Amino acid sequence: MKRPTKQQLLLTRVSEHEAEEQSYRQEAMKYLRSISNFEDSLISLRKRMKPVFCGNFEYETRQSDLEKLFGRYGRVERVDMKSGTIN
């Protein structure tokens, strides 16, 4: 059996490297597309999110209590509690 020449070995390695590089590029493109789709979904979701105003909670109610209560239905971005005395 004839041994491959140095040039043939080099060409084989180059073609293997090119194939591997092409594979990496394809994986990178898939990843970038998935990030783009994810970002589009987040933007769409944020456009649909609306503030919720509620009241008549017990005086002892804490921010963490409201986060737990509403967190069952989705992500709670912010809780802004107002408190005061009734005159």
Secondary structure, 3 states (H helix, E strand, C coil): CCCCCHHHHHHHHHHHHHHHHHHHHHHHHHHHHHHHHHHHHHHHHHHHCCCCCCCCCCCCCCHHHHHHHHHCCCCCCCCCCCCCCCC
